[in-house]
């Protein structure tokens, strides 16, 4: 939904997904006003790191799959 990350399947790239994933992580930290509770590293590049925020009702994560060129914000309710 943000043009700088591409607007069609023809614009999908690892670079665009890195940028989108970094945007998602920054957005969640801005919304929740604190560092994430969990970091999951997928390699030496910190941009690849997934993050999550835990709450009594569940968890919100910024997750990525660079092999599949996809990333997103996930909301999980419950334990």
C-alpha positions in Angstrom: 0.0 0.0 0.0 3.0 2.3 0.1 4.4 3.1 -3.4 8.0 3.0 -2.4 7.8 -0.8 -1.8 6.3 -1.5 -5.2 2.7 -1.7 -6.3 2.5 -4.7 -8.5 3.9 -8.2 -8.9 6.4 -6.9 -11.4 8.0 -4.8 -8.7 8.6 -7.6 -6.2 12.2 -7.8 -5.1 14.4 -8.7 -2.1 15.3 -5.0 -1.7 11.7 -3.9 -1.6 10.8 -6.6 0.9 13.8 -5.6 3.1 12.5 -2.0 3.1 8.9 -3.1 3.8 10.0 -5.3 6.7 12.1 -2.6 8.2 9.1 -0.2 7.9 6.8 -2.7 9.6 9.3 -3.1 12.5 9.6 0.6 13.0 5.9 1.1 12.7 5.2 -1.4 15.5 7.8 0.1 17.8 6.3 3.5 17.2 2.8 2.3 17.9 3.7 0.4 21.1 6.3 2.9 22.2 8.8 0.3 23.4 11.3 -2.2 22.2 10.1 -5.6 21.1 9.9 -8.5 23.5 11.4 -11.0 21.2 13.9 -11.1 18.3 14.3 -14.0 15.9 17.3 -13.7 13.7 17.4 -15.4 10.3 21.0 -14.4 9.4 23.8 -12.0 9.9 21.8 -9.0 8.6 19.7 -7.3 11.4 17.2 -6.3 8.7 16.2 -10.0 8.4 15.3 -10.1 12.1 11.7 -10.8 13.0 10.3 -9.1 16.1 7.3 -9.6 18.4 5.5 -7.8 21.1 3.7 -9.9 23.8 0.5 -8.8 25.6 -1.9 -10.6 28.0 -4.3 -11.2 25.1 -1.7 -12.4 22.5 1.1 -11.3 20.3 1.9 -8.9 17.4 4.8 -9.7 15.1 6.6 -8.3 12.1 7.7 -11.4 10.2 9.4 -12.1 7.0 10.2 -14.8 4.5 12.9 -13.4 2.2 13.1 -16.6 0.2 9.5 -16.1 -0.8 9.8 -12.3 -1.0 7.0 -11.7 1.5 6.6 -10.0 4.9 3.8 -8.8 7.1 2.4 -7.9 10.4 0.8 -10.8 12.2 -1.6 -10.7 15.1 -2.1 -13.8 17.2 -4.8 -14.0 19.9 -4.3 -16.4 22.9 -1.3 -18.3 24.0 
